[in-house]
Amino acid sequence: MPQKDAPYKKDIPSRDGLAGILGPLELEIMNTLWRLGTGTVGDVVDHSGTQDSYTTVKTVMERLVKKHLLKRRREGKAYVYEPVESRDALEARISRQMIDNLLRGFGSKAISQFAGVLREDPRRLQELRNLLEGMAQDDGSGLPCGPKPGEGTPSEGTPGEGTPREGTHGETASRGNKRGDKNDSVPV
């Protein structure tokens, strides 16, 4: 029987943010395209820090298209790829889906654990207090009123950016076991 509060290490991502969701090559490709805006497979190979082959990068980029993280268009003989959404929008969407899943699965226990974690970091606890106060003032009801599912936030850029695409809310994309991929699912 596990000790109280002992996490199951195999179930908890060991890396922060998108590095805990995407494989290393997937993240390198996404970071490169967020920096460039658009690019071909060759552009990504040339401008990223990867030592992976052209073919490997191309395969992983095609998987990112299937996961709806990249889109592509034909220009001459090459495909030009670009991120479907900004990094901030992707992080916001994934974190919202993770929180929704926690609340659906664990309800008040998840809220209690979240509050306990925040209690350990006074700076984060104050950040939450400020956010809740701002939400209560914005709505006038006194209740928190953050973005509803399908709504973006002002920090996400262009209107519609960061909103879930039709048919993707709460779904996951399965991963292969090729280099740069992880063998779990990513909310998309």
N, CA and C atoms as a LAMMPS dump frame, in Angstrom:
ITEM: TIMESTEP
0
ITEM: NUMBER OF ATOMS
564
ITEM: BOX BOUNDS ff ff ff
-5.0000000000000000e+02 5.0000000000000000e+02
-5.0000000000000000e+02 5.0000000000000000e+02
-5.0000000000000000e+02 5.0000000000000000e+02
ITEM: ATOMS id mol type element x y z
1 1 1 N 0.852 -1.185 0
2 1 2 C 0 0 0
3 1 3 C 0.891 1.24 0
4 2 1 N 0.637 2.205 -0.917
5 2 2 C 1.487 3.387 -0.981
6 2 3 C 1.307 4.284 0.234
7 3 1 N 2.366 5.041 0.541
8 3 2 C 2.295 5.989 1.637
9 3 3 C 1.316 7.092 1.288
10 4 1 N 0.761 7.727 2.324
11 4 2 C -0.13 8.848 2.112
12 4 3 C 0.638 9.948 1.383
13 5 1 N 0.013 10.56 0.392
14 5 2 C 0.576 11.639 -0.411
15 5 3 C 1.746 11.195 -1.283
16 6 1 N 2.044 9.899 -1.352
17 6 2 C 3.122 9.433 -2.231
18 6 3 C 2.559 9.354 -3.643
19 7 1 N 3.1 10.145 -4.575
20 7 2 C 2.564 10.121 -5.947
21 7 3 C 2.957 8.843 -6.665
22 8 1 N 2.13 8.457 -7.592
23 8 2 C 2.457 7.351 -8.474
24 8 3 C 3.287 7.957 -9.595
25 9 1 N 4.587 7.847 -9.517
26 9 2 C 5.501 8.504 -10.458
27 9 3 C 5.202 8.161 -11.907
28 10 1 N 4.776 6.929 -12.17
29 10 2 C 4.531 6.552 -13.562
30 10 3 C 3.343 7.293 -14.166
31 11 1 N 2.466 7.842 -13.342
32 11 2 C 1.274 8.522 -13.829
33 11 3 C 1.44 10.031 -13.949
34 12 1 N 2.514 10.584 -13.428
35 12 2 C 2.692 12.029 -13.38
36 12 3 C 3.786 12.444 -14.354
37 13 1 N 3.469 13.346 -15.315
38 13 2 C 4.524 13.802 -16.219
39 13 3 C 5.669 14.409 -15.425
40 14 1 N 6.896 14.096 -15.822
41 14 2 C 8.053 14.574 -15.087
42 14 3 C 8.552 15.91 -15.608
43 15 1 N 7.945 16.414 -16.683
44 15 2 C 8.376 17.685 -17.254
45 15 3 C 7.243 18.692 -17.183
46 16 1 N 7.611 19.95 -17.218
47 16 2 C 6.626 21.018 -17.103
48 16 3 C 6.037 21.401 -18.451
49 17 1 N 4.845 21.952 -18.419
50 17 2 C 4.213 22.527 -19.595
51 17 3 C 4.093 21.577 -20.766
52 18 1 N 4.31 22.108 -21.947
53 18 2 C 4.169 21.312 -23.159
54 18 3 C 5.189 20.189 -23.246
55 19 1 N 6.32 20.33 -22.558
56 19 2 C 7.326 19.261 -22.555
57 19 3 C 6.787 18.018 -21.854
58 20 1 N 5.772 18.167 -21.037
59 20 2 C 5.131 17.026 -20.39
60 20 3 C 4.045 16.405 -21.252
61 21 1 N 3.693 17.063 -22.344
62 21 2 C 2.614 16.607 -23.226
63 21 3 C 3.151 16.116 -24.564
64 22 1 N 4.034 16.903 -25.166
65 22 2 C 4.588 16.571 -26.484
66 22 3 C 5.921 15.854 -26.334
67 23 1 N 6.255 15.048 -27.303
68 23 2 C 7.57 14.434 -27.338
69 23 3 C 8.627 15.491 -27.644
70 24 1 N 9.909 15.188 -27.387
71 24 2 C 10.963 16.188 -27.585
72 24 3 C 11.056 16.719 -29.018
73 25 1 N 10.933 15.854 -30.014
74 25 2 C 11.005 16.325 -31.394
75 25 3 C 9.751 17.104 -31.776
76 26 1 N 8.595 16.655 -31.303
77 26 2 C 7.363 17.401 -31.558
78 26 3 C 7.484 18.819 -31.018
79 27 1 N 7.986 18.95 -29.794
80 27 2 C 8.131 20.269 -29.19
81 27 3 C 9.157 21.115 -29.923
82 28 1 N 10.245 20.511 -30.346
83 28 2 C 11.273 21.245 -31.106
84 28 3 C 10.693 21.77 -32.419
85 29 1 N 9.907 20.958 -33.096
86 29 2 C 9.271 21.373 -34.35
87 29 3 C 8.284 22.512 -34.089
88 30 1 N 7.446 22.347 -33.076
89 30 2 C 6.468 23.392 -32.757
90 30 3 C 7.171 24.695 -32.396
91 31 1 N 8.194 24.631 -31.556
92 31 2 C 8.933 25.848 -31.171
93 31 3 C 9.548 26.526 -32.392
94 32 1 N 10.089 25.728 -33.301
95 32 2 C 10.701 26.289 -34.509
96 32 3 C 9.657 26.991 -35.359
97 33 1 N 8.505 26.363 -35.548
98 33 2 C 7.471 26.982 -36.376
99 33 3 C 6.803 28.166 -35.677
100 34 1 N 6.694 28.143 -34.348
101 34 2 C 6.186 29.333 -33.66
102 34 3 C 7.149 30.503 -33.872
103 35 1 N 8.423 30.215 -33.894
104 35 2 C 9.435 31.254 -34.102
105 35 3 C 9.431 31.743 -35.553
106 36 1 N 9.367 30.814 -36.523
107 36 2 C 9.416 31.174 -37.947
108 36 3 C 8.068 31.669 -38.479
109 37 1 N 6.992 31.184 -37.922
110 37 2 C 5.648 31.485 -38.429
111 37 3 C 5.176 30.399 -39.386
112 38 1 N 5.916 30.174 -40.451
113 38 2 C 5.636 29.092 -41.403
114 38 3 C 6.965 28.518 -41.86
115 39 1 N 6.906 27.319 -42.426
116 39 2 C 8.137 26.74 -42.961
117 39 3 C 7.921 25.367 -43.552
118 40 1 N 8.832 25.001 -44.42
119 40 2 C 8.841 23.661 -45.005
120 40 3 C 9.581 22.724 -44.048
121 41 1 N 9.582 21.445 -44.369
122 41 2 C 10.347 20.484 -43.571
123 41 3 C 11.818 20.895 -43.568
124 42 1 N 12.328 21.288 -44.73
125 42 2 C 13.715 21.724 -44.83
126 42 3 C 14.012 22.929 -43.946
127 43 1 N 13.08 23.88 -43.886
128 43 2 C 13.253 25.049 -43.015
129 43 3 C 13.361 24.623 -41.559
130 44 1 N 12.505 23.696 -41.158
131 44 2 C 12.512 23.224 -39.769
132 44 3 C 13.832 22.523 -39.464
133 45 1 N 14.287 21.667 -40.372
134 45 2 C 15.565 20.969 -40.173
135 45 3 C 16.699 21.99 -40.054
136 46 1 N 16.694 23.008 -40.922
137 46 2 C 17.762 24.011 -40.928
138 46 3 C 17.738 24.943 -39.716
139 47 1 N 16.556 25.279 -39.203
140 47 2 C 16.436 26.281 -38.144
141 47 3 C 16.21 25.715 -36.745
142 48 1 N 16.091 24.419 -36.631
143 48 2 C 15.9 23.823 -35.303
144 48 3 C 17.232 23.251 -34.824
145 49 1 N 17.26 22.872 -33.586
146 49 2 C 18.472 22.286 -33.026
147 49 3 C 18.518 20.776 -33.178
148 50 1 N 17.582 20.21 -33.938
149 50 2 C 17.502 18.755 -34.032
150 50 3 C 18.613 18.176 -34.91
151 51 1 N 19.049 16.996 -34.54
152 51 2 C 20.005 16.242 -35.346
153 51 3 C 19.293 15.118 -36.1
154 52 1 N 17.967 15.121 -36.024
155 52 2 C 17.181 14.086 -36.683
156 52 3 C 17.187 14.288 -38.192
157 53 1 N 16.978 13.205 -38.918
158 53 2 C 16.99 13.248 -40.375
159 53 3 C 15.767 13.989 -40.913
160 54 1 N 15.873 14.426 -42.154
161 54 2 C 14.783 15.076 -42.866
162 54 3 C 13.533 14.195 -42.813
163 55 1 N 13.711 12.906 -43.084
164 55 2 C 12.583 11.965 -43.119
165 55 3 C 11.905 11.857 -41.761
166 56 1 N 12.682 11.804 -40.696
167 56 2 C 12.108 11.716 -39.345
168 56 3 C 11.321 12.983 -39.026
169 57 1 N 11.898 14.142 -39.329
170 57 2 C 11.214 15.414 -39.077
171 57 3 C 9.92 15.482 -39.889
172 58 1 N 9.968 15.071 -41.14
173 58 2 C 8.778 15.078 -41.992
174 58 3 C 7.683 14.185 -41.408
175 59 1 N 8.05 12.993 -40.96
176 59 2 C 7.079 12.062 -40.374
177 59 3 C 6.416 12.665 -39.142
178 60 1 N 7.21 13.264 -38.268
179 60 2 C 6.66 13.851 -37.048
180 60 3 C 5.794 15.067 -37.384
181 61 1 N 6.187 15.852 -38.38
182 61 2 C 5.363 16.989 -38.783
183 61 3 C 4.02 16.526 -39.338
184 62 1 N 4.007 15.432 -40.089
185 62 2 C 2.741 14.882 -40.595
186 62 3 C 1.855 14.414 -39.436
187 63 1 N 2.465 13.849 -38.421
188 63 2 C 1.683 13.442 -37.242
189 63 3 C 1.108 14.661 -36.522
190 64 1 N 1.863 15.752 -36.484
191 64 2 C 1.363 16.979 -35.861
192 64 3 C 0.203 17.563 -36.663
193 65 1 N 0.196 17.346 -37.975
194 65 2 C -0.943 17.751 -38.804
195 65 3 C -2.157 16.895 -38.428
196 66 1 N -1.961 15.594 -38.298
197 66 2 C -3.067 14.687 -37.945
198 66 3 C -3.619 14.98 -36.546
199 67 1 N -2.781 15.496 -35.668
200 67 2 C -3.207 15.865 -34.311
201 67 3 C -3.804 17.272 -34.264
202 68 1 N -3.885 17.923 -35.419
203 68 2 C -4.442 19.271 -35.545
204 68 3 C -3.619 20.315 -34.796
205 69 1 N -2.315 20.096 -34.697
206 69 2 C -1.425 21.087 -34.096
207 69 3 C -0.727 21.911 -35.176
208 70 1 N -0.574 21.332 -36.373
209 70 2 C -0.03 22.038 -37.532
210 70 3 C -1.04 21.935 -38.667
211 71 1 N -0.998 22.909 -39.563
212 71 2 C -1.737 22.808 -40.821
213 71 3 C -0.722 22.991 -41.937
214 72 1 N -1.065 22.524 -43.125
215 72 2 C -0.127 22.63 -44.235
216 72 3 C -0.861 23.03 -45.5
217 73 1 N -0.094 23.63 -46.406
218 73 2 C -0.62 23.988 -47.73
219 73 3 C 0.486 23.747 -48.749
220 74 1 N 0.081 23.422 -49.937
221 74 2 C 1.041 23.137 -51.001
222 74 3 C 1.485 24.451 -51.642
223 75 1 N 2.794 24.617 -51.769
224 75 2 C 3.359 25.744 -52.508
225 75 3 C 4.411 25.18 -53.451
226 76 1 N 4.075 25.12 -54.718
227 76 2 C 4.969 24.505 -55.692
228 76 3 C 5.07 23.016 -55.416
229 77 1 N 6.302 22.543 -55.238
230 77 2 C 6.516 21.118 -54.98
231 77 3 C 6.599 20.78 -53.503
232 78 1 N 6.538 21.782 -52.641
233 78 2 C 6.717 21.544 -51.201
234 78 3 C 5.459 21.915 -50.421
235 79 1 N 5.337 21.336 -49.249
236 79 2 C 4.303 21.733 -48.311
237 79 3 C 4.893 22.76 -47.357
238 80 1 N 4.093 23.78 -47.063
239 80 2 C 4.459 24.782 -46.076
240 80 3 C 3.571 24.546 -44.861
241 81 1 N 4.189 24.441 -43.705
242 81 2 C 3.489 24.13 -42.46
243 81 3 C 3.423 25.363 -41.579
244 82 1 N 2.374 25.429 -40.771
245 82 2 C 2.285 26.477 -39.763
246 82 3 C 1.463 25.98 -38.583
247 83 1 N 1.741 26.508 -37.402
248 83 2 C 0.97 26.101 -36.225
249 83 3 C -0.495 26.517 -36.373
250 84 1 N -1.385 25.68 -35.884
251 84 2 C -2.808 25.972 -35.92
252 84 3 C -3.136 27.111 -34.961
253 85 1 N -2.409 27.185 -33.847
254 85 2 C -2.651 28.214 -32.847
255 85 3 C -1.329 28.614 -32.2
256 86 1 N -1.325 29.73 -31.518
257 86 2 C -0.13 30.2 -30.84
258 86 3 C 0.211 29.276 -29.672
259 87 1 N 1.441 29.384 -29.2
260 87 2 C 1.851 28.591 -28.041
261 87 3 C 0.95 28.901 -26.84
262 88 1 N 0.698 30.185 -26.588
263 88 2 C -0.159 30.566 -25.461
264 88 3 C -1.548 29.958 -25.584
265 89 1 N -2.109 29.998 -26.789
266 89 2 C -3.447 29.438 -27.001
267 89 3 C -3.45 27.931 -26.784
268 90 1 N -2.422 27.242 -27.269
269 90 2 C -2.333 25.792 -27.08
270 90 3 C -2.194 25.447 -25.598
271 91 1 N -1.309 26.168 -24.894
272 91 2 C -1.14 25.921 -23.457
273 91 3 C -2.44 26.174 -22.705
274 92 1 N -3.147 27.248 -23.057
275 92 2 C -4.42 27.555 -22.393
276 92 3 C -5.451 26.458 -22.663
277 93 1 N -5.539 26.014 -23.919
278 93 2 C -6.526 24.983 -24.275
279 93 3 C -6.236 23.664 -23.568
280 94 1 N -4.983 23.237 -23.588
281 94 2 C -4.634 21.969 -22.957
282 94 3 C -4.823 22.043 -21.449
283 95 1 N -4.388 23.147 -20.831
284 95 2 C -4.538 23.248 -19.373
285 95 3 C -6.013 23.28 -18.99
286 96 1 N -6.838 23.954 -19.779
287 96 2 C -8.276 23.978 -19.492
288 96 3 C -8.864 22.561 -19.594
289 97 1 N -8.472 21.824 -20.625
290 97 2 C -8.986 20.46 -20.784
291 97 3 C -8.532 19.571 -19.631
292 98 1 N -7.293 19.752 -19.181
293 98 2 C -6.796 18.947 -18.062
294 98 3 C -7.587 19.273 -16.791
295 99 1 N -7.844 20.552 -16.563
296 99 2 C -8.606 20.955 -15.375
297 99 3 C -10.034 20.438 -15.466
298 100 1 N -10.645 20.575 -16.642
299 100 2 C -12.003 20.035 -16.828
300 100 3 C -12.039 18.54 -16.51
301 101 1 N -11.046 17.795 -17.011
302 101 2 C -10.992 16.351 -16.753
303 101 3 C -10.81 16.052 -15.265
304 102 1 N -9.944 16.806 -14.596
305 102 2 C -9.755 16.608 -13.15
306 102 3 C -11.045 16.869 -12.386
307 103 1 N -11.72 17.967 -12.721
308 103 2 C -12.956 18.303 -12.008
309 103 3 C -14.061 17.293 -12.28
310 104 1 N -14.169 16.828 -13.526
311 104 2 C -15.177 15.807 -13.839
312 104 3 C -14.869 14.501 -13.12
313 105 1 N -13.592 14.158 -13.053
314 105 2 C -13.21 12.88 -12.464
315 105 3 C -13.133 12.873 -10.945
316 106 1 N -12.752 14.012 -10.351
317 106 2 C -12.502 14.03 -8.915
318 106 3 C -13.293 15.086 -8.156
319 107 1 N -13.967 15.978 -8.823
320 107 2 C -14.832 16.969 -8.199
321 107 3 C -14.159 17.78 -7.104
322 108 1 N -14.813 17.814 -5.939
323 108 2 C -14.338 18.65 -4.834
324 108 3 C -12.969 18.205 -4.315
325 109 1 N -12.616 16.95 -4.492
326 109 2 C -11.279 16.493 -4.077
327 109 3 C -10.206 17.204 -4.895
328 110 1 N -10.451 17.371 -6.188
329 110 2 C -9.483 18.073 -7.037
330 110 3 C -9.355 19.53 -6.603
331 111 1 N -10.475 20.171 -6.293
332 111 2 C -10.442 21.569 -5.842
333 111 3 C -9.683 21.678 -4.529
334 112 1 N -9.937 20.761 -3.615
335 112 2 C -9.249 20.762 -2.324
336 112 3 C -7.744 20.578 -2.493
337 113 1 N -7.343 19.658 -3.347
338 113 2 C -5.918 19.431 -3.58
339 113 3 C -5.269 20.638 -4.26
340 114 1 N -5.987 21.253 -5.182
341 114 2 C -5.487 22.45 -5.853
342 114 3 C -5.254 23.562 -4.827
343 115 1 N -6.227 23.755 -3.941
344 115 2 C -6.079 24.771 -2.891
345 115 3 C -4.907 24.443 -1.973
346 116 1 N -4.716 23.168 -1.65
347 116 2 C -3.596 22.767 -0.807
348 116 3 C -2.254 23.054 -1.445
349 117 1 N -2.151 22.81 -2.736
350 117 2 C -0.907 23.109 -3.452
351 117 3 C -0.662 24.613 -3.47
352 118 1 N -1.713 25.403 -3.718
353 118 2 C -1.564 26.858 -3.745
354 118 3 C -1.185 27.412 -2.375
355 119 1 N -1.68 26.802 -1.337
356 119 2 C -1.369 27.251 0.029
357 119 3 C 0.136 27.187 0.291
358 120 1 N 0.816 26.248 -0.349
359 120 2 C 2.259 26.085 -0.166
360 120 3 C 3.066 27.165 -0.872
361 121 1 N 2.445 27.921 -1.778
362 121 2 C 3.137 28.967 -2.524
363 121 3 C 2.338 30.264 -2.417
364 122 1 N 2.675 31.114 -1.44
365 122 2 C 1.897 32.338 -1.212
366 122 3 C 1.777 33.235 -2.449
367 123 1 N 2.797 33.26 -3.279
368 123 2 C 2.75 34.086 -4.488
369 123 3 C 1.655 33.586 -5.432
370 124 1 N 1.573 32.288 -5.629
371 124 2 C 0.536 31.711 -6.505
372 124 3 C -0.854 31.877 -5.893
373 125 1 N -0.929 31.73 -4.569
374 125 2 C -2.216 31.9 -3.884
375 125 3 C -2.719 33.326 -4.079
376 126 1 N -1.835 34.31 -3.97
377 126 2 C -2.229 35.707 -4.195
378 126 3 C -2.628 35.928 -5.652
379 127 1 N -1.929 35.276 -6.562
380 127 2 C -2.272 35.364 -7.982
381 127 3 C -3.701 34.869 -8.214
382 128 1 N -4.07 33.76 -7.569
383 128 2 C -5.429 33.232 -7.699
384 128 3 C -6.441 34.191 -7.077
385 129 1 N -6.129 34.726 -5.902
386 129 2 C -7.04 35.691 -5.259
387 129 3 C -7.3 36.88 -6.178
388 130 1 N -6.239 37.425 -6.764
389 130 2 C -6.385 38.564 -7.667
390 130 3 C -7.234 38.208 -8.882
391 131 1 N -7.011 37.019 -9.442
392 131 2 C -7.778 36.571 -10.588
393 131 3 C -9.259 36.429 -10.239
394 132 1 N -9.554 35.802 -9.107
395 132 2 C -10.946 35.628 -8.697
396 132 3 C -11.626 36.957 -8.42
397 133 1 N -10.907 37.895 -7.787
398 133 2 C -11.477 39.22 -7.535
399 133 3 C -11.793 39.927 -8.846
400 134 1 N -10.883 39.841 -9.801
401 134 2 C -11.109 40.458 -11.1
402 134 3 C -12.279 39.837 -11.837
403 135 1 N -12.401 38.521 -11.756
404 135 2 C -13.518 37.832 -12.408
405 135 3 C -14.847 38.232 -11.77
406 136 1 N -14.885 38.328 -10.451
407 136 2 C -16.115 38.694 -9.747
408 136 3 C -16.533 40.113 -10.119
409 137 1 N -15.568 41.024 -10.25
410 137 2 C -15.881 42.413 -10.617
411 137 3 C -16.363 42.502 -12.055
412 138 1 N -15.779 41.715 -12.951
413 138 2 C -16.162 41.759 -14.362
414 138 3 C -17.6 41.312 -14.586
415 139 1 N -18.023 40.302 -13.851
416 139 2 C -19.333 39.689 -14.048
417 139 3 C -20.433 40.437 -13.307
418 140 1 N -20.117 40.96 -12.142
419 140 2 C -21.123 41.622 -11.338
420 140 3 C -21.922 40.656 -10.477
421 141 1 N -21.795 39.352 -10.716
422 141 2 C -22.561 38.37 -9.948
423 141 3 C -21.842 37.96 -8.671
424 142 1 N -20.554 38.299 -8.583
425 142 2 C -19.777 37.867 -7.43
426 142 3 C -19.196 36.477 -7.611
427 143 1 N -19.506 35.849 -8.741
428 143 2 C -18.995 34.509 -9.006
429 143 3 C -17.894 34.576 -10.055
430 144 1 N -16.904 33.696 -9.957
431 144 2 C -15.876 33.67 -10.998
432 144 3 C -16.512 33.413 -12.355
433 145 1 N -16.003 34.092 -13.376
434 145 2 C -16.603 33.953 -14.702
435 145 3 C -15.536 33.899 -15.777
436 146 1 N -14.58 33.022 -15.639
437 146 2 C -13.497 32.887 -16.621
438 146 3 C -14.035 32.509 -17.976
439 147 1 N -13.15 32.361 -18.938
440 147 2 C -13.618 32.02 -20.285
441 147 3 C -14.379 30.711 -20.288
442 148 1 N -15.491 30.714 -20.981
443 148 2 C -16.294 29.499 -21.112
444 148 3 C -15.676 28.63 -22.193
445 149 1 N -15.971 27.347 -22.197
446 149 2 C -15.437 26.495 -23.259
447 149 3 C -15.754 27.089 -24.624
448 150 1 N -14.743 27.166 -25.476
449 150 2 C -14.927 27.711 -26.803
450 150 3 C -14.638 29.186 -26.909
451 151 1 N -14.409 29.861 -25.769
452 151 2 C -14.082 31.277 -25.792
453 151 3 C -12.603 31.447 -25.551
454 152 1 N -11.986 32.35 -26.275
455 152 2 C -10.584 32.658 -26.05
456 152 3 C -10.433 33.686 -24.952
457 153 1 N -9.207 34.021 -24.617
458 153 2 C -8.934 35.087 -23.673
459 153 3 C -8.197 36.179 -24.417
460 154 1 N -8.234 37.425 -23.928
461 154 2 C -7.582 38.516 -24.634
462 154 3 C -6.099 38.267 -24.888
463 155 1 N -5.423 37.535 -24.031
464 155 2 C -3.99 37.32 -24.207
465 155 3 C -3.691 36.293 -25.297
466 156 1 N -4.698 35.678 -25.869
467 156 2 C -4.466 34.641 -26.866
468 156 3 C -4.35 35.176 -28.278
469 157 1 N -4.451 36.461 -28.483
470 157 2 C -4.215 36.997 -29.81
471 157 3 C -5.485 37.182 -30.6
472 158 1 N -5.466 36.787 -31.83
473 158 2 C -6.554 37.027 -32.75
474 158 3 C -7.837 36.346 -32.321
475 159 1 N -8.985 36.949 -32.659
476 159 2 C -10.258 36.34 -32.297
477 159 3 C -10.347 34.927 -32.85
478 160 1 N -10.851 34.047 -32.028
479 160 2 C -11.003 32.658 -32.428
480 160 3 C -9.778 31.834 -32.146
481 161 1 N -8.642 32.477 -31.94
482 161 2 C -7.416 31.728 -31.668
483 161 3 C -7.537 31.121 -30.285
484 162 1 N -7.275 29.86 -30.168
485 162 2 C -7.349 29.2 -28.875
486 162 3 C -8.697 28.577 -28.604
487 163 1 N -9.653 28.775 -29.492
488 163 2 C -10.937 28.145 -29.279
489 163 3 C -10.872 26.721 -29.782
490 164 1 N -11.516 25.804 -29.077
491 164 2 C -11.45 24.41 -29.524
492 164 3 C -12.058 24.255 -30.908
493 165 1 N -11.446 23.437 -31.709
494 165 2 C -11.982 23.142 -33.023
495 165 3 C -13.143 22.161 -32.878
496 166 1 N -14.066 22.236 -33.799
497 166 2 C -15.225 21.356 -33.745
498 166 3 C -14.793 19.904 -33.66
499 167 1 N -15.385 19.167 -32.746
500 167 2 C -15.119 17.745 -32.618
501 167 3 C -13.85 17.417 -31.849
502 168 1 N -13.203 18.412 -31.213
503 168 2 C -11.963 18.098 -30.515
504 168 3 C -12.06 18.304 -29.013
505 169 1 N -13.127 18.919 -28.497
506 169 2 C -13.187 19.197 -27.074
507 169 3 C -13.181 17.897 -26.268
508 170 1 N -12.171 17.741 -25.471
509 170 2 C -12.079 16.58 -24.606
510 170 3 C -11.546 15.329 -25.266
511 171 1 N -11.258 15.38 -26.569
512 171 2 C -10.736 14.195 -27.229
513 171 3 C -9.227 14.119 -27.06
514 172 1 N -8.682 12.963 -27.342
515 172 2 C -7.234 12.825 -27.305
516 172 3 C -6.762 12.238 -28.614
517 173 1 N -5.533 12.551 -28.952
518 173 2 C -4.916 11.968 -30.136
519 173 3 C -3.94 10.908 -29.661
520 174 1 N -4.023 9.735 -30.243
521 174 2 C -3.086 8.702 -29.813
522 174 3 C -1.728 8.973 -30.42
523 175 1 N -0.704 8.463 -29.773
524 175 2 C 0.661 8.696 -30.204
525 175 3 C 1.266 7.391 -30.682
526 176 1 N 2.131 7.513 -31.626
527 176 2 C 2.907 6.363 -32.067
528 176 3 C 4.122 6.203 -31.174
529 177 1 N 4.978 5.285 -31.522
530 177 2 C 6.17 5.097 -30.713
531 177 3 C 7.426 5.482 -31.472
532 178 1 N 7.278 6.301 -32.512
533 178 2 C 8.435 6.776 -33.259
534 178 3 C 9.183 7.817 -32.443
535 179 1 N 10.395 8.052 -32.833
536 179 2 C 11.227 9.025 -32.164
537 179 3 C 10.54 10.385 -32.141
538 180 1 N 10.561 11.047 -30.985
539 180 2 C 9.933 12.345 -30.86
540 180 3 C 8.503 12.25 -30.376
541 181 1 N 7.929 11.069 -30.373
542 181 2 C 6.58 10.876 -29.873
543 181 3 C 6.642 10.196 -28.518
544 182 1 N 5.603 10.419 -27.726
545 182 2 C 5.475 9.707 -26.469
546 182 3 C 4.405 8.642 -26.665
547 183 1 N 4.38 7.662 -25.815
548 183 2 C 3.436 6.561 -25.97
549 183 3 C 2.192 6.757 -25.134
550 184 1 N 1.718 7.984 -25.027
551 184 2 C 0.482 8.242 -24.301
552 184 3 C -0.397 9.122 -25.175
553 185 1 N -1.37 9.783 -24.595
554 185 2 C -2.285 10.603 -25.362
555 185 3 C -2.088 12.061 -25
556 186 1 N -2.408 12.928 -25.939
557 186 2 C -2.361 14.361 -25.715
558 186 3 C -3.752 14.914 -25.954
559 187 1 N -4.248 15.746 -25.031
560 187 2 C -5.551 16.357 -25.292
561 187 3 C -5.442 17.28 -26.5
562 188 1 N -6.368 17.175 -27.404
563 188 2 C -6.36 18.059 -28.578
564 188 3 C -7.714 18.683 -28.786
